[in-house]
């Protein structure tokens, strides 16, 4: 259940009557009946956590893991454009103007 602490920001949402009825029915179907707002907030936070987890963690089978590790262990590739870029002076290296 979502607590009411630190709830200082509002999110407005426009939806169809059918969508609101569906959300209301789902909120009431919860074991601990909750408001539509609580249901939508919990559902959105659960989905956000899934989305972020997909971007922070990935799974590989044994062959994919070996390919990944081989790529990490391989010597770096020489890229002439990057070498040239690193030889150029950085704007952060410029003397301070007073």
Secondary structure, 3 states (H helix, E strand, C coil): CCCCCCCCCCCCCCCCHHHHHHHHHHHHHCCCCCCHHHHHHHHHHHHHHHHHHHHHCCCCCHHHHHHHHHHHHCCCCCCHHHHHHHHCCCHHHCCCCC
